[in-house]
Amino acid sequence: MSIQYTRDEIFDHAERFSGMKELAGDEDNPAILAFLKLDADWPEHDEVPWCSGFANYVAWLCRAPRSKSLRARSWLEVGKKIRIDKAEPGDVVIFNRGGSPDPAVIKDKGHVGFYAGHDNELVEVLGGNQGNTVKVSRYKMSDLLGVRRIA
């Protein structure tokens, strides 16, 4: 029997990685490489976009649905679509990062993490590869492509 965790538990699992960061120079953080290698064979170093790798790893640990892709926008096809005013910690938030503003363009640039709060202008996100670290950062509400409920 497989037990799926609640949104709060997903957020708590993600939070345990806070402070984890890429290693400078020729060294690589083995945990970040594990995030990446869960769903792709090609990453050899931790200096690649790993936000989706982090989200997938946390979802995998919690037996929650996941995108199984290193593309941030791939999360727009996972779980149940919800509005930002209904979001709770542990929900997944996906942002445009210089690509098309159209959420249907899955193969474009993006960022993904776990919802931590919001106001009218900014969304707080607990995620990986935010300044090369797992931490809470703020992103513009205008860049939000979607919110997905995975638990």
Residue frames as qw, qx, qy, qz and C-alpha x, y, z in Angstrom:
[[0.000, 0.889, 0.458, 0.000, 0.00, 0.00, 0.00],
 [0.431, 0.277, 0.007, 0.859, 1.37, 3.41, -1.00],
 [0.218, -0.787, -0.441, 0.373, 0.77, 6.33, 1.33],
 [0.339, 0.604, 0.155, 0.705, 0.74, 9.81, -0.17],
 [0.334, -0.275, -0.405, 0.805, 1.72, 12.73, 2.03],
 [0.071, 0.878, 0.442, -0.170, -0.34, 15.88, 2.66],
 [0.360, 0.829, 0.015, 0.427, 0.55, 19.31, 1.24],
 [0.386, -0.870, 0.262, -0.160, 1.96, 20.35, 4.64],
 [0.840, -0.319, 0.388, 0.205, 4.15, 17.25, 4.73],
 [0.717, 0.513, 0.199, 0.428, 5.37, 17.89, 1.17],
 [0.077, 0.920, -0.117, 0.366, 6.31, 21.44, 2.16],
 [0.638, -0.695, 0.330, -0.041, 8.03, 20.15, 5.33],
 [0.889, 0.024, 0.310, 0.335, 10.06, 17.65, 3.27],
 [0.512, 0.713, 0.086, 0.471, 11.11, 20.41, 0.86],
 [0.226, -0.925, 0.151, -0.265, 12.02, 22.71, 3.76],
 [0.848, -0.440, 0.227, 0.188, 14.45, 20.12, 5.15],
 [0.760, 0.281, 0.203, 0.549, 16.69, 20.82, 2.16],
 [0.023, 0.993, 0.053, 0.102, 16.88, 24.58, 2.93],
 [0.324, -0.832, 0.410, 0.184, 20.41, 25.87, 2.64],
 [0.784, 0.018, 0.522, 0.336, 21.59, 23.11, 0.30],
 [0.287, 0.865, -0.140, -0.387, 23.60, 24.68, -2.50],
 [0.825, 0.521, -0.130, 0.174, 25.73, 24.06, -5.52],
 [0.699, -0.513, 0.168, 0.469, 29.43, 23.64, -4.86],
 [0.218, 0.903, -0.223, -0.296, 31.83, 26.07, -6.48],
 [0.034, -0.631, 0.726, 0.272, 34.45, 25.11, -9.01],
 [0.420, 0.242, -0.822, -0.299, 35.01, 21.56, -10.13],
 [0.072, 0.073, 0.917, -0.386, 33.07, 20.03, -7.23],
 [0.458, -0.284, -0.490, -0.685, 29.41, 19.04, -7.42],
 [0.487, -0.215, 0.548, -0.646, 26.89, 18.57, -4.67],
 [0.060, 0.013, -0.984, -0.170, 26.02, 14.85, -4.78],
 [0.256, 0.459, 0.721, -0.453, 22.49, 15.51, -3.49],
 [0.388, 0.624, -0.053, -0.676, 21.75, 17.93, -6.34],
 [0.226, 0.332, -0.811, -0.425, 23.13, 15.40, -8.82],
 [0.115, 0.202, 0.960, -0.155, 20.74, 12.83, -7.27],
 [0.376, 0.571, 0.356, -0.637, 17.83, 15.26, -7.85],
 [0.367, 0.587, -0.403, -0.599, 18.84, 15.58, -11.49],
 [0.137, 0.268, -0.928, -0.222, 19.65, 11.92, -12.14],
 [0.446, 0.223, 0.746, -0.441, 16.25, 10.77, -10.84],
 [0.596, 0.631, 0.401, -0.293, 14.73, 11.80, -14.18],
 [0.560, 0.805, -0.186, -0.060, 17.60, 12.41, -16.63],
 [0.917, -0.104, 0.083, 0.375, 20.92, 10.80, -17.50],
 [0.552, 0.655, 0.027, 0.516, 22.61, 13.80, -19.09],
 [0.196, -0.934, 0.168, -0.247, 23.48, 16.13, -16.15],
 [0.792, 0.146, -0.393, 0.444, 27.12, 15.74, -15.16],
 [0.290, 0.100, -0.372, 0.876, 27.38, 18.79, -12.90],
 [0.106, -0.644, -0.662, 0.368, 25.21, 20.78, -10.51],
 [0.039, -0.435, 0.070, 0.897, 25.64, 24.01, -12.50],
 [0.096, -0.252, -0.729, -0.630, 22.54, 23.31, -14.62],
 [0.496, -0.293, 0.005, -0.817, 18.93, 24.36, -14.01],
 [0.298, -0.023, -0.939, 0.172, 17.80, 22.04, -11.20],
 [0.402, -0.086, 0.316, -0.855, 14.57, 23.58, -9.86],
 [0.820, 0.032, -0.242, -0.517, 12.42, 20.88, -11.46],
 [0.613, 0.180, -0.744, 0.198, 14.86, 18.19, -10.34],
 [0.018, -0.132, 0.656, -0.743, 14.39, 19.40, -6.77],
 [0.619, -0.003, 0.126, -0.775, 10.59, 19.49, -7.07],
 [0.807, 0.133, -0.502, -0.280, 10.55, 16.01, -8.61],
 [0.420, 0.191, -0.793, 0.398, 12.79, 14.62, -5.88],
 [0.256, -0.077, 0.543, -0.796, 10.58, 16.01, -3.09],
 [0.752, 0.083, -0.089, -0.648, 7.44, 14.71, -4.83],
 [0.703, 0.201, -0.681, -0.046, 9.12, 11.31, -5.29],
 [0.152, 0.169, -0.776, 0.588, 10.03, 11.16, -1.58],
 [0.391, 0.085, 0.461, -0.792, 6.40, 11.96, -0.72],
 [0.268, 0.240, 0.919, 0.161, 4.92, 9.55, -3.27],
 [0.321, 0.682, 0.270, -0.599, 3.13, 12.46, -4.92],
 [0.695, 0.625, 0.307, 0.177, 2.51, 12.93, -8.65],
 [0.334, -0.656, 0.291, 0.611, 5.51, 14.45, -10.42],
 [0.526, 0.737, -0.148, -0.397, 6.52, 15.61, -13.87],
 [0.868, -0.076, 0.399, 0.285, 9.51, 13.27, -14.32],
 [0.566, 0.662, 0.141, 0.471, 11.13, 16.03, -16.37],
 [0.498, -0.309, -0.151, 0.796, 13.81, 18.63, -15.70],
 [0.042, 0.416, 0.322, 0.849, 11.73, 21.24, -17.55],
 [0.071, 0.131, 0.531, -0.834, 10.07, 23.57, -15.03],
 [0.503, 0.122, -0.119, -0.848, 7.00, 24.08, -17.21],
 [0.426, -0.028, -0.881, -0.206, 6.40, 20.33, -17.35],
 [0.037, -0.208, -0.778, 0.591, 4.73, 20.79, -13.94],
 [0.407, 0.161, -0.017, -0.899, 1.86, 22.59, -15.69],
 [0.667, 0.051, -0.584, -0.460, 0.65, 19.11, -16.70],
 [0.394, -0.023, -0.856, 0.334, 0.83, 17.53, -13.21],
 [0.053, -0.309, -0.693, 0.649, -1.86, 17.38, -10.56],
 [0.084, 0.765, 0.637, 0.051, -4.92, 19.59, -10.43],
 [0.219, 0.414, 0.091, 0.879, -4.98, 23.18, -11.65],
 [0.286, -0.735, -0.542, 0.289, -5.98, 25.66, -8.93],
 [0.131, 0.893, 0.074, 0.425, -6.13, 29.44, -8.59],
 [0.397, 0.350, -0.475, 0.703, -3.46, 31.32, -6.67],
 [0.391, -0.461, 0.231, -0.762, -6.03, 32.51, -4.11],
 [0.928, -0.236, -0.058, -0.284, -6.66, 28.83, -3.21],
 [0.662, 0.415, -0.553, 0.290, -2.95, 27.90, -3.00],
 [0.727, -0.665, 0.130, -0.109, -1.51, 26.39, 0.17],
 [0.123, -0.699, 0.702, 0.059, 2.07, 25.53, 1.18],
 [0.550, -0.082, 0.829, 0.063, 3.03, 22.35, -0.66],
 [0.656, 0.678, 0.313, -0.109, 1.22, 23.28, -3.85],
 [0.621, -0.030, 0.384, 0.683, 3.45, 23.71, -6.90],
 [0.220, 0.888, 0.110, -0.389, 3.89, 27.10, -8.57],
 [0.687, 0.189, 0.429, 0.555, 5.30, 27.55, -12.07],
 [0.009, 0.851, 0.015, -0.524, 6.72, 30.79, -13.48],
 [0.667, 0.700, 0.059, 0.247, 7.83, 32.21, -16.81],
 [0.558, -0.634, 0.195, 0.498, 11.57, 33.03, -16.75],
 [0.037, -0.597, 0.426, 0.679, 12.10, 34.96, -19.97],
 [0.194, 0.114, 0.883, 0.412, 10.23, 32.66, -22.32],
 [0.243, -0.379, -0.567, -0.689, 6.76, 32.77, -23.79],
 [0.322, -0.140, 0.461, -0.815, 4.02, 34.04, -21.46],
 [0.777, -0.001, -0.320, -0.542, 1.80, 31.27, -22.86],
 [0.573, -0.397, 0.665, -0.269, 1.56, 28.39, -20.36],
 [0.930, 0.284, 0.166, -0.167, 0.88, 25.99, -23.25],
 [0.555, 0.685, -0.447, 0.152, 4.52, 26.39, -24.36],
 [0.884, -0.466, 0.045, 0.009, 5.86, 23.61, -22.11],
 [0.861, 0.089, 0.021, 0.501, 9.35, 23.50, -23.65],
 [0.209, 0.802, -0.071, 0.555, 10.17, 27.14, -22.87],
 [0.304, 0.269, -0.572, 0.713, 12.08, 28.72, -19.98],
 [0.580, -0.632, -0.263, -0.442, 10.50, 28.54, -16.55],
 [0.070, 0.345, -0.735, 0.579, 10.95, 28.07, -12.84],
 [0.710, -0.387, -0.487, -0.330, 9.14, 25.76, -10.42],
 [0.146, 0.226, -0.729, 0.629, 8.93, 25.45, -6.66],
 [0.304, -0.493, -0.807, 0.114, 6.58, 25.02, -3.74],
 [0.175, -0.745, -0.221, -0.605, 4.12, 27.75, -2.80],
 [0.450, -0.170, -0.584, 0.653, 4.97, 29.49, 0.49],
 [0.029, -0.699, -0.442, 0.562, 2.67, 32.56, 0.38],
 [0.326, 0.398, 0.418, 0.749, 1.76, 35.59, -1.71],
 [0.077, 0.593, 0.310, -0.739, 0.49, 39.16, -1.80],
 [0.551, 0.742, 0.238, -0.299, -0.85, 41.15, -4.76],
 [0.360, 0.840, -0.367, -0.173, 2.56, 41.52, -6.41],
 [0.174, 0.551, -0.813, 0.067, 4.83, 38.68, -5.24],
 [0.945, -0.157, -0.201, -0.207, 4.66, 34.92, -4.70],
 [0.313, -0.656, 0.674, -0.132, 6.94, 33.36, -2.10],
 [0.901, 0.258, -0.315, -0.150, 8.46, 30.11, -3.35],
 [0.599, -0.533, 0.596, 0.035, 10.43, 27.42, -1.55],
 [0.875, 0.481, 0.000, -0.063, 12.52, 25.94, -4.30],
 [0.772, -0.252, 0.321, 0.487, 15.81, 24.69, -5.59],
 [0.522, 0.254, 0.333, 0.743, 18.25, 26.63, -7.76],
 [0.075, -0.951, -0.234, -0.186, 17.12, 29.94, -6.31],
 [0.071, -0.894, 0.421, -0.132, 20.45, 31.71, -6.16],
 [0.548, 0.372, -0.746, 0.078, 22.01, 28.24, -6.57],
 [0.052, -0.133, 0.798, -0.585, 20.46, 27.27, -3.21],
 [0.331, -0.521, -0.765, -0.186, 17.31, 25.73, -1.76],
 [0.107, -0.217, -0.418, 0.876, 15.56, 28.64, -0.08],
 [0.193, 0.773, 0.584, -0.153, 12.46, 30.83, -0.11],
 [0.215, -0.100, 0.271, 0.933, 12.54, 33.55, -2.77],
 [0.356, 0.632, 0.410, -0.552, 9.96, 35.94, -4.18],
 [0.283, 0.134, 0.680, 0.663, 8.77, 36.00, -7.79],
 [0.264, 0.128, -0.075, -0.953, 6.52, 38.44, -9.61],
 [0.544, 0.345, 0.654, -0.398, 2.86, 37.51, -9.67],
 [0.538, 0.667, -0.131, -0.499, 2.84, 38.71, -13.30],
 [0.251, 0.493, -0.806, -0.209, 5.26, 35.86, -14.19],
 [0.503, -0.041, 0.800, -0.324, 3.07, 33.15, -12.63],
 [0.351, 0.137, -0.721, -0.581, 1.99, 30.58, -15.24],
 [0.733, -0.265, -0.489, -0.392, 0.08, 28.23, -12.98],
 [0.358, -0.410, 0.676, -0.497, -0.52, 26.60, -9.62],
 [0.699, 0.031, -0.662, -0.270, -0.91, 22.82, -9.33],
 [0.656, -0.443, 0.425, -0.439, -2.16, 20.73, -6.42],
 [0.528, 0.332, -0.778, -0.073, -0.28, 17.44, -6.16],
 [0.218, -0.070, -0.896, 0.380, -1.59, 16.25, -2.76]]
